[in-house]
């Protein structure tokens, strides 16, 4: 996730290198060719397709149970880009989803660590 540029909130950002490779998450260098990633692709307003999913019933403290996790594929200018993340509900392989921003991905006070270190925001995938 990256701060917003022209948007009103956070964006789900993918990194792009000069050779056109796109990856999620962003990296200092492209994992495919080793060039420095110099661009950002905002996936926040795009729809993706669930490639596969799983459901965890043994979650860490503060993480909802069950917790459905999906691998979602986005088409970025003809290139398939995959991201992994939680879902807002039940999904099936082939479902169309969109990223939605969530201020709290887990309950910060539920674990044994300092609550401030457990305050995580991010994106989940919601069926469209």
C-alpha positions in Angstrom: 0.0 0.0 0.0 1.2 3.5 -0.7 0.0 7.0 0.2 -2.5 8.6 -2.1 -1.3 10.8 -4.9 -4.4 12.3 -6.5 -6.9 10.2 -4.4 -8.6 10.9 -1.2 -7.1 7.9 0.6 -4.6 5.1 0.4 -4.0 3.2 -2.8 -3.2 -0.4 -3.6 0.0 0.2 -5.4 1.9 -2.0 -7.8 5.5 -1.1 -8.9 6.5 -0.8 -12.5 10.1 -0.9 -13.9 11.2 0.8 -17.2 10.9 -2.6 -19.0 7.2 -2.7 -18.2 7.2 -5.4 -15.6 4.6 -4.9 -12.8 4.7 -6.4 -9.3 2.8 -6.3 -6.0 4.1 -5.3 -3.6 6.4 -2.6 -4.9 10.1 -3.3 -4.7 13.2 -1.2 -4.9 14.2 -3.3 -7.9 12.1 -5.3 -10.3 12.0 -9.0 -9.2 11.8 -10.1 -12.8 14.7 -8.1 -14.4 16.6 -6.3 -11.6 16.0 -2.8 -12.9 14.9 -0.1 -10.5 11.2 0.3 -10.2 10.4 3.8 -11.2 6.6 3.8 -11.6 3.5 3.1 -9.7 0.2 1.5 -10.9 -2.9 2.2 -8.8 -4.9 -1.0 -8.5 -7.5 0.5 -6.2 -10.1 1.2 -8.8 -9.6 -2.0 -10.8 -11.4 -5.3 -10.8 -9.4 -8.5 -10.5 -10.3 -12.2 -10.7 -9.8 -14.7 -7.9 -7.2 -17.2 -9.0 -7.4 -19.3 -5.8 -8.4 -18.9 -2.2 -8.1 -20.5 1.2 -9.7 -20.1 4.6 -7.7 -20.0 7.8 -9.5 -21.1 11.0 -6.4 -20.9 13.2 -5.7 -17.2 13.1 -3.3 -15.1 15.2 -4.8 -13.1 18.1 -6.9 -10.2 16.8 -7.4 -11.6 13.3 -11.0 -12.5 12.4 -11.9 -16.2 12.2 -12.4 -17.6 9.8 -10.1 -15.5 7.6 -10.5 -16.0 3.9 -7.3 -15.2 1.8 -7.3 -14.9 -2.0 -4.8 -14.6 -4.8 -6.3 -12.1 -7.2 -5.1 -11.4 -10.7 -5.4 -7.9 -12.3 -4.8 -7.1 -15.9 -2.5 -4.1 -16.2 -2.0 -3.2 -19.9 -2.2 -6.8 -20.9 0.1 -8.0 -18.1 -1.2 -10.3 -15.4 -0.4 -9.0 -12.0 -1.2 -11.0 -8.8 -1.8 -9.7 -5.3 -2.7 -11.7 -2.2 -5.0 -10.5 0.6 -8.0 -11.1 2.8 -11.5 -10.9 1.5 -14.6 -9.2 2.9 -16.6 -12.4 2.6 -16.9 -15.7 0.7 -15.3 -15.9 -2.7 -14.9 -18.6 -5.3 -12.3 -19.2 -8.0 -13.2 -17.0 -11.0 -15.1 -14.3 -9.0 -14.6 -10.7 -9.9 -13.4 -8.6 -6.9 -12.3 -5.1 -6.2 -9.9 -3.8 -3.5 -11.5 -2.0 -0.6 -9.5 -0.1 2.0 -9.8 -1.2 5.7 -8.6 0.9 8.6 -8.2 -2.1 10.9 -7.1 -5.5 9.6 -6.8 -6.8 13.1 -7.7 -5.9 16.7 -4.6 -4.1 18.0 -5.2 -4.9 21.7 -5.8 -8.7 21.2 -2.2 -9.9 21.0 0.7 -10.0 23.4 2.6 -7.3 21.7 2.3 -3.5 22.2 -1.1 -2.5 20.6 0.6 0.3 18.6 2.8 -2.3 16.9 -0.3 -4.2 15.8 -2.3 -1.3 14.3 -2.5 -2.4 10.6 -4.5 -1.0 7.8 -4.6 -2.3 4.2 -6.9 -3.7 1.6 -9.3 -6.6 1.4 -10.9 -7.9 -1.7 -14.7 -7.5 -2.1 -16.8 -9.4 -4.6 -18.4 -7.2 -7.3 
